[in-house]
Amino acid sequence: MCQPGLILMAATSVAESPARSFAGVSPARAITGWVNSSISVNRASANDAGWSELLHPEDKRLQKASAAIQLRCFLSLFTVHPQPVKSRQNSQEIDSITILLNLPAGSKIIIAAFPVIYSPLVVAGTEMKSLNHLTRPGKARIYTKRLLWSLLSLVPRETTLSTHNGLLTFHSRDRVLGKVLFSTGNYEWDLIVTVMDVLRDRGVPRRSLMMDVGANIGMISIACVRHGLYEKAVAFEPDTYNFSLLNRNVSQNRLLSRIECQNIALSSQNGIMQMELSTDNFGDHRLRPSDDSAPGYYHEEKRATHPVRTMRLDDFVRAHPSLRESIGLIWVDIQGHEGHFLSGAGETIRQGIPVVMEFWPYAMIRAGTSEEQFVELARGLFTGYFNITSSGRPEFAPIETLHELFGRFSHPREMGTVLFV
């Protein structure tokens, strides 16, 4: 089965629709008023019959899939209604997103999602295909979808999309993750493929389990298991709300028996720590090293906090001894807390387990790990690394050159991804 992607485009106007009455409403009030809009994601089968649109407002499935979004802007001149669109092409199963706008003049404008049909992912032995070799949305269409997402995300709501990573539910206030998933239809899939290619070329044994540390809503672990890269996964997510979405996403992808979710943060000690919460990037919640927070580039000191449970990975593996021999990869994205994670995971990592890690010096230093401390930790666990951020084929670099990456990613907005081996 092909994994679908989505391309947004504007379709033509369709007449014969009762228009919303604006009698007696001043232009100013209309412009600043509220508009109800809804979006639905429908899976449609296809054949060679061409494109067809089936408009059924009473569809109960549509009612369940839709959620009201209210926008204060010029678009308040329109009333937005969801309508299912059934798309047919090449006998492939595809996804479509539609938003139907009723104009005051009495016509309808349909904004529809035309599909991207991805070639099947090949996991024969270790052969895979990157999205770079598949059809993807053009820049203009991606920008259009980003603009639409910026409007749809103005009101808090949960959104569910069928993506290359899987069927994922996320919150509209999560501006970073939501925009990426909505506009591109995947999250870091190319990165996953690159990592697997490097591990294959180095002859790293393909074991059955991966660990997703800082799993957020499960984008990485669900993708790895769903596409057969690993048989099972353990996903660690300390934030309560993100953890609820992680559980939901694992369930709706029918992976409850293959992905174990743990509501804990992996750190250098067992206990309780404060987690500061980002209001617009739910992937940027961070563990604070102390109760005090100095002023930061992102005004982190103003963030609300709540306590979360912490545990050393070595202690977790000791409590689950059956996992030790099956761990094939550890994927870490914990917003600068990586040094603390390594301090509590040495015994496990020394078994020859590769580690993919977000590399963000600003956040590391803010979390209490200096450049010298992190390099010393890495030297004790790894022989080298691959800078996955670089364009082209990643090249192996000795661990002694790790200082160079701190210079490359010196600004608070600069970060990369590194595969340690």
C-alpha positions in Angstrom: 0.0 0.0 0.0 1.3 3.4 -0.8 1.7 6.0 1.9 -0.1 9.1 0.9 1.0 12.7 1.1 -1.2 15.8 0.6 -0.9 18.7 -1.7 -3.3 21.7 -1.2 -4.7 23.5 -4.1 -7.8 25.7 -4.8 -10.5 24.1 -6.8 -13.2 26.0 -8.8 -16.3 27.7 -7.6 -19.5 25.7 -7.4 -22.8 27.6 -7.5 -26.3 26.9 -6.2 -25.7 27.2 -2.5 -27.6 29.2 0.1 -25.4 32.1 1.2 -25.0 33.4 4.7 -26.9 36.6 5.1 -25.0 39.7 5.9 -28.0 42.0 6.0 -27.7 44.6 8.6 -24.1 43.7 9.5 -21.6 46.6 9.1 -18.3 45.9 7.2 -16.2 46.5 10.3 -18.2 44.0 12.3 -18.1 41.5 9.5 -14.4 41.8 9.2 -13.7 41.5 12.9 -16.4 38.9 13.5 -16.1 35.2 14.1 -16.2 32.5 11.5 -16.8 28.9 12.0 -14.6 26.7 9.9 -13.9 23.0 9.9 -11.5 20.6 8.4 -11.8 16.9 7.8 -9.5 14.2 6.7 -11.0 11.5 4.6 -9.5 8.4 3.2 -10.8 7.6 -0.2 -10.1 4.6 -2.5 -9.4 5.3 -6.2 -9.5 3.9 -9.7 -9.0 5.3 -13.2 -12.3 7.1 -13.4 -10.8 10.5 -12.9 -11.6 13.1 -10.2 -15.1 13.3 -8.7 -16.5 15.3 -5.8 -19.2 13.9 -3.6 -20.8 16.6 -1.3 -22.7 15.1 1.6 -23.2 17.7 4.5 -25.1 15.2 6.6 -22.3 12.6 6.6 -21.9 11.5 10.2 -18.3 10.5 9.7 -17.6 14.1 8.6 -19.3 15.4 11.7 -17.0 13.3 13.9 -13.9 14.3 11.9 -14.7 18.0 11.9 -13.9 20.6 14.6 -14.9 24.3 14.6 -12.2 26.9 14.1 -12.9 30.6 14.6 -10.9 33.2 12.9 -10.8 37.0 13.5 -9.9 38.4 10.1 -11.3 39.3 6.7 -12.2 35.7 6.1 -15.1 36.3 8.5 -16.9 37.4 5.4 -17.1 33.7 4.6 -18.8 30.7 6.3 -16.7 27.6 6.1 -18.2 24.2 5.9 -16.4 20.8 5.6 -17.3 18.5 2.7 -15.9 15.1 1.9 -14.2 14.8 -1.4 -13.8 11.4 -3.0 -10.7 11.4 -5.3 -10.0 8.7 -7.8 -6.8 8.0 -9.6 -4.6 5.1 -10.5 -6.4 2.6 -8.2 -4.5 4.0 -5.2 -5.7 4.7 -1.7 -5.3 8.4 -1.1 -6.1 11.1 1.5 -7.9 14.4 0.9 -8.6 17.5 2.9 -11.4 19.8 1.9 -12.8 23.1 3.2 -15.9 24.5 1.5 -16.4 28.3 1.8 -19.8 29.8 1.1 -19.5 33.3 -0.3 -22.1 36.0 0.5 -22.9 36.1 -3.3 -24.3 32.6 -3.1 -21.5 30.5 -4.5 -19.1 28.1 -3.0 -15.4 27.9 -3.2 -13.9 24.5 -2.5 -10.3 24.3 -1.2 -9.3 20.7 -1.8 -6.3 18.6 -1.1 -5.0 16.8 -4.2 -2.9 13.7 -3.2 0.7 12.9 -3.5 1.1 9.2 -4.3 4.3 8.1 -2.7 6.1 5.0 -4.1 5.9 2.1 -1.7 8.5 2.0 1.0 10.9 -0.8 0.4 12.3 -2.6 3.4 13.8 -5.6 1.8 16.7 -6.4 4.0 18.0 -2.9 4.5 16.9 -1.3 1.2 14.7 1.8 1.6 13.6 4.8 -0.4 13.9 8.3 0.9 11.3 10.9 0.2 13.9 12.7 -1.8 13.3 10.2 -4.6 9.5 10.4 -4.4 7.0 13.0 -5.5 6.6 15.8 -2.9 4.7 19.0 -2.8 6.3 22.0 -4.6 7.4 25.0 -2.7 4.4 27.1 -3.7 1.9 24.5 -2.5 3.8 24.0 0.8 3.7 27.8 1.4 0.0 27.8 0.6 -0.6 25.0 3.2 1.6 26.8 5.8 -0.6 29.9 5.3 -3.8 27.9 5.7 -2.3 26.2 8.8 -1.5 29.6 10.3 -5.2 30.4 10.0 -6.5 27.1 11.2 -4.2 27.1 14.2 -5.6 30.4 15.7 -8.1 28.6 17.9 -7.1 25.8 20.3 -8.2 22.4 19.0 -6.9 18.9 18.4 -6.2 17.9 14.8 -5.7 14.4 13.4 -3.9 13.9 10.1 -2.8 10.9 8.1 0.9 11.4 7.5 3.8 9.4 6.2 4.8 8.8 9.9 1.3 7.5 10.7 -2.1 8.7 11.8 -1.2 11.5 14.2 -3.2 13.7 16.6 -1.7 16.9 17.7 -2.8 20.3 19.1 -3.2 23.4 17.0 -1.3 25.5 19.5 1.8 23.3 18.8 2.8 25.7 16.0 6.1 24.0 15.0 5.0 20.3 14.8 1.6 21.1 13.4 2.9 23.3 10.6 5.5 20.7 9.6 3.0 17.8 9.5 0.3 19.8 7.8 2.5 21.3 5.1 4.8 18.4 4.3 2.8 15.3 5.3 5.8 13.9 7.3 8.1 14.5 10.2 11.9 13.9 9.7 11.3 10.9 7.6 14.4 11.7 5.4 16.4 11.9 8.6 15.2 8.5 9.7 16.2 7.0 6.3 19.6 8.7 6.4 20.3 7.2 9.9 19.3 3.7 8.7 21.5 4.0 5.6 24.5 5.0 7.7 23.9 2.1 10.2 23.6 -0.3 7.3 26.8 0.9 5.7 28.7 0.5 9.0 27.4 -3.0 9.5 25.6 -2.2 12.7 23.4 -5.2 13.7 19.7 -4.7 13.1 18.1 -5.5 16.4 14.4 -5.6 17.1 13.8 -2.6 19.4 14.4 1.2 19.3 14.1 3.6 22.2 12.5 7.0 21.6 13.6 9.4 24.3 11.6 12.6 24.4 9.0 11.0 22.2 6.6 13.9 22.1 3.4 12.6 20.3 5.3 9.6 18.9 6.3 10.8 15.4 9.6 8.9 15.3 8.8 5.7 17.1 5.5 5.2 15.3 7.2 5.8 11.9 10.0 3.3 12.7 7.7 0.5 13.8 4.9 1.2 11.3 7.4 1.0 8.4 9.1 -2.1 9.7 12.4 -0.6 10.6 12.1 -2.0 14.1 9.7 -4.6 15.5 9.1 -2.8 18.8 9.8 0.5 20.6 9.8 2.1 24.0 8.7 5.7 24.0 9.6 8.0 26.9 7.6 11.3 27.3 7.4 13.1 30.6 4.8 15.8 29.8 1.3 14.8 30.8 -0.5 16.2 27.8 2.0 15.1 25.2 1.9 11.7 26.8 -1.8 11.5 26.4 -1.4 12.2 22.7 1.4 9.7 22.4 -0.9 7.0 23.8 -3.7 8.0 21.5 -1.5 8.0 18.5 0.0 4.6 19.3 -3.5 3.2 19.8 -5.0 4.7 16.6 -2.1 3.2 14.6 -2.9 -0.2 16.2 0.6 -0.5 17.7 -0.3 -0.9 21.4 1.3 -4.4 21.4 4.5 -3.1 19.8 5.1 0.4 21.4 5.4 0.7 25.1 4.8 4.2 26.4 6.5 5.5 29.6 5.5 8.7 31.3 9.0 9.6 32.6 12.0 11.7 31.7 15.4 10.0 31.3 18.1 11.9 33.2 21.1 11.4 35.4 19.2 10.7 38.5 16.0 9.1 39.7 13.5 11.5 41.3 11.4 14.6 40.4 12.4 17.6 38.3 10.5 20.7 37.1 9.6 20.9 33.5 9.1 24.3 31.9 6.3 24.4 29.3 6.4 26.2 26.0 3.1 27.7 25.0 3.5 27.4 21.3 6.0 24.6 20.7 5.1 21.5 22.7 8.3 19.9 21.6 10.3 22.5 23.4 9.2 21.7 27.0 12.5 21.5 29.0 13.7 20.1 32.2 15.2 22.8 34.5 18.4 21.9 36.4 17.2 23.9 39.4 14.2 25.8 40.7 15.7 29.1 39.4 15.8 30.0 35.7 18.0 32.8 34.4 16.8 35.0 31.6 17.1 33.2 28.2 16.9 33.9 24.5 13.4 32.4 24.4 12.3 34.0 27.7 12.3 30.5 29.2 12.3 32.0 32.7 8.7 33.1 32.2 7.4 29.7 31.4 5.1 27.8 33.7 6.4 24.6 35.2 5.2 21.3 36.6 6.9 18.4 38.2 7.8 15.2 36.2 9.3 11.9 37.2 12.9 11.3 36.2 14.8 8.0 35.9 18.2 6.8 34.7 18.1 4.7 31.5 20.5 2.2 33.1 18.1 1.7 36.0 15.2 1.3 33.6 17.0 -1.4 31.6 18.0 -3.2 34.8 14.3 -3.3 35.8 13.5 -4.7 32.3 16.4 -7.0 31.6 14.8 -8.6 28.6 15.3 -5.3 26.7 19.1 -5.2 27.0 20.0 -7.5 24.1 17.3 -6.2 21.8 18.0 -2.5 21.8 19.2 -1.5 18.3 18.9 2.3 18.4 18.3 5.1 20.9 16.7 8.3 19.4 17.1 11.3 21.8 15.4 14.7 21.4 15.2 16.3 24.9 15.9 20.0 24.4 19.4 20.3 25.8 19.1 17.6 28.5 21.2 15.2 26.5 24.3 15.5 28.8 22.2 14.4 31.8 20.8 11.6 29.8 24.2 10.3 28.8 25.3 10.4 32.5 22.6 8.0 33.4 22.8 5.7 30.3 26.5 4.8 30.1 26.2 1.2 31.0 23.5 0.6 28.4 25.1 2.6 25.6 28.5 0.8 26.0 26.8 -2.3 24.7 27.5 -0.8 21.2 24.2 0.9 20.8 24.2 3.9 18.4 22.5 7.1 19.6 20.8 9.7 17.4 20.7 13.0 19.2 19.5 16.6 18.6 22.6 18.8 19.0 21.7 22.2 20.4 24.6 23.8 22.3 22.5 26.7 23.6 20.0 24.4 25.3 22.7 22.1 26.6 24.5 24.9 28.3 21.2 26.3 29.7 20.4 22.8 31.1 23.7 22.9 33.0 26.1 21.0 30.7 29.1 22.8 29.5 30.9 22.1 26.2 33.8 20.4 28.0 31.5 18.2 30.1 29.5 17.0 27.1 32.6 16.3 25.1 34.1 14.3 28.0 30.9 12.3 28.3 30.8 11.6 24.6 34.5 10.5 24.6 33.7 7.9 27.2 30.9 6.3 25.2 31.5 6.7 21.5 34.4 6.5 19.0 32.9 9.0 16.5 29.9 10.6 15.0 28.1 11.6 11.8 26.7 15.1 11.4 23.3 14.2 9.9 22.5 17.9 9.4 25.1 18.3 6.6 23.9 18.1 3.0 25.1 15.1 1.1 26.3 11.8 2.5 27.3 12.1 6.2 30.9 11.4 6.8 32.4 9.8 9.9 34.3 12.2 12.2 36.4 11.1 15.2 34.9 12.0 18.6 37.9 14.2 19.3 36.6 16.7 16.7 33.2 17.1 18.5 34.3 20.6 19.7 33.9 21.8 16.1 30.1 21.3 16.2 29.8 23.6 19.2 31.4 26.3 17.0 29.1 25.5 14.1 25.9 25.7 16.1 26.8 28.6 18.3 23.7 30.8 18.0 20.6 30.0 20.1 18.6 29.3 17.0 21.2 26.9 15.5 21.0 23.2 16.1 21.6 20.0 14.2 21.2 16.2 14.5 24.1 13.9 15.2 24.4 10.1 15.1 26.9 8.9 17.7 28.6 5.5 17.2 
